[in-house]
Every structure is written in structure tokens, then in C-alpha cells.
Amino acid sequence: MIGSASCRQLRANGAKIDSVVCAIDREQGGRENLAVEALRLRAALTRRDLESSLPA
């Protein structure tokens, strides 16, 4: 996963990172993948949020 790989590189250079911010959590395992690296995903919206807002 690009996010966790990027965070590993930043941490290797001394950055202190505990959260990753994104606009939309697609709910395809990203949150769990980041958790393995002790990272918390903070998303403005989830896929479920978007789908529930669509007209029937």
C-alpha cells in the first residue's frame, strides 16, 4: 500500500506519524492495512456515506 510505504519512509527519516488523512475511505481494507503500521485512518467520508446519500 502506498500510504503505509510512504509513512515508513518518512518515519525512517525521523517523522512522527500516527494518522493518515484522506477524502474518501473506499472501505477496501485500507484502514486495516494502515493499522498494521500503527496508523489511524481519518476520512472525511466513507463509501457507505456516499452510497447512502444517493437518491433511490
VENLINLIN-V368607 format. One line per field, one symbol per residue. ss: DSSP state (~ for helix, > for strand, _ for the rest). phi: phi as a letter, one per 30 degrees, with the letter a starting at -180 (. if undefined). psi: psi as a letter, one per 40 degrees, with the letter a starting at -180 (. if undefined). A space follows every 50 residues. Layout:
ss->???
phi->???
psi->???
//
This chain:
ss->_~~~~~~~~~~~______>>>>>>>____~~~~~~~___>>>>>>>~~~~ ~~~___
phi->.dedddddddddcjdcbbbbcbdbddhbjdedddeeciccdccdbceded dddddd
psi->hdddddddddddeeihheihhidhheffedddddddefihhhidiidddd deeii.
//
